[in-house]
Amino acid sequence: MTVLATISLVAGIVLPFWNIPLIVRVVKRRSSEDISLWWGIGIWVSLALMLPHGLVTEEIVLRWFTIANFTLFTITFIIILMYHNPRNKS
């Protein structure tokens, strides 16, 4: 593996961990009302549609980025859904 591929692999695995501060903020505030559910659905569906290719590709950087990103964003989206209080429409 080349140096560039190694750097890309590390970046691809580390990048999804930037979801953790969002998770911490939502849990700490006990609210995710300022986060659009449509945004979360759009991101999650896009990642889910990319997952099959990412799992079968021979490109190790893409494979691990896909796995890390899908896993961590799924956790993030579950937390967003758990703490999203629908606004009172009365």
C-alpha positions in Angstrom: 0.0 0.0 0.0 1.4 3.4 -0.9 1.8 6.3 1.5 -1.1 8.1 -0.3 -3.4 5.1 0.0 -2.5 4.7 3.7 -3.2 8.4 4.4 -6.5 8.1 2.5 -7.4 4.9 4.5 -6.8 6.6 7.8 -8.8 9.7 6.7 -11.6 7.6 5.5 -11.9 5.8 8.8 -11.4 8.9 11.0 -13.8 11.2 9.0 -17.0 9.6 10.2 -16.0 10.0 13.8 -16.8 13.7 13.5 -20.4 12.5 14.0 -19.6 11.9 17.7 -19.6 15.6 18.7 -23.1 15.9 17.2 -24.3 12.8 19.2 -22.8 14.2 22.4 -24.5 17.6 21.8 -27.9 16.0 21.1 -27.7 13.8 24.2 -26.4 16.6 26.4 -29.3 18.9 25.4 -31.8 16.0 25.2 -33.1 17.5 21.9 -32.4 17.3 18.2 -35.2 19.7 17.1 -32.6 21.9 15.4 -31.6 19.0 13.1 -33.8 18.4 10.1 -35.2 14.9 9.9 -35.2 15.2 6.1 -31.5 15.9 6.2 -30.9 12.8 8.3 -33.2 10.7 6.1 -31.4 11.9 3.0 -28.0 11.2 4.3 -28.9 7.8 5.7 -30.7 6.7 2.5 -27.7 7.8 0.4 -25.3 5.9 2.6 -27.5 2.8 2.5 -27.7 2.9 -1.3 -23.9 3.2 -1.5 -23.3 0.4 1.1 -23.6 -2.6 -1.3 -20.9 -1.3 -3.6 -18.7 -0.3 -0.8 -18.8 -3.8 0.7 -17.8 -5.6 -2.5 -15.2 -3.2 -3.9 -11.6 -4.3 -4.0 -10.6 -0.7 -3.1 -9.8 -0.9 0.6 -10.1 2.8 1.3 -13.6 2.9 -0.1 -14.6 -0.3 1.7 -13.5 1.0 5.1 -14.8 4.5 4.6 -18.2 3.0 3.6 -18.3 0.7 6.7 -17.2 3.4 9.1 -19.5 6.1 7.6 -22.6 3.9 7.4 -22.1 2.5 11.0 -21.4 5.9 12.7 -24.1 7.8 10.8 -26.7 5.1 11.6 -25.9 5.5 15.3 -26.1 9.3 14.8 -29.4 9.1 13.0 -30.9 6.8 15.7 -29.9 9.3 18.4 -31.4 12.1 16.3 -34.7 10.2 16.1 -34.7 9.3 19.8 -34.3 12.9 20.8 -36.5 14.6 18.2 -39.6 15.9 19.9 -42.3 16.8 17.3 -43.4 20.3 17.7 -46.8 20.9 19.2 -49.1 22.0 16.3 -51.9 23.4 18.4 
